[in-house]
Amino acid sequence: MRAVRRLGRTPAELGNTTGVSGSPDIIELDDGSIGVIGTDITDELGRQPLRDARCAPDERIVRIPRNTLLHAAKDVLES
């Protein structure tokens, strides 16, 4: 598996990074799946954040800034 391209603008363009640490991002993978780089908030929300939403042991809930998703939406819809 490998990353093919970024969806949306770079974290620097969106003002979502200091350039020193990690940066929230959304990437397309070579199998067509989507990868998300964000802050792990699984422990804060728990394994069942909503009545009908569950996080399996091999999954994580990550937080990304709203503007990251909004700017990626166009690229996702055009794919």
N, C-alpha and C positions, 0 to 999 in steps of 0.2 A: 504494500500500500504506500502511496506517496501523494503529496499535495500537488495539485495541478495549477490552481490559481486562487487568488484572493477574490472574495465576493465583496464588493463595495470599496470604500476608500481605505487608505492606510490608517492605522491608529494615529500616526503623527498628523495627518491631514485633519482628522476629527478632533484632535486635542486630547486623545485618550491615553497618552503615554508620556513618560518623562524621558524616554530614550535610554533609561538606566536599567529598568526592570522589565518584566513581561508586559505584553500589550494585548488587550482584547482584540480578537479577530475572528472572522468567519472564512473558512477555506473550502474549496471543492476538492474532493479526493478523486483519484483516478478511476474508481468504480462508480462515480456519480454521487456518492454519499457526501454529506456535509460534515466538516469538523468545526468545532467551536473552541476557541481559546478564551478562557475566562477565569474568574475567581471561583474556587470551589466553595459552595455554600451548602453542601449536603448536610453537614453537621448542624448548621443553623436551622434549616427547614425540616430536617428529619427525612426518613425514608418514604414517608407517605405525606407529601405536602398538601395534597388535595384528596378528597374522598375517593376519587377515581383515578388518581395518579400515583404510581409507585415507582420507586427507584431501586432497581435490583442491586445486589452486592457488587456487581462489576460495572455499575453505572455511577455517574456523579452529576449533581445539579450544579451548573455553573452560571454565574452572573456576568452579563455583558452590558455595556451602556446601551440605552435605547437607540442612540444615533448610529451605533454599529449595525444593528439590525435594520433600521430604516434605510441606510445607504446600501446595504447588501440586497435588499428586497428586489430592486430593479434588476440586478444581475441574476438573481434566482429566477425571476419571472421570464427573463429573456433566454434562459437556458433551454 
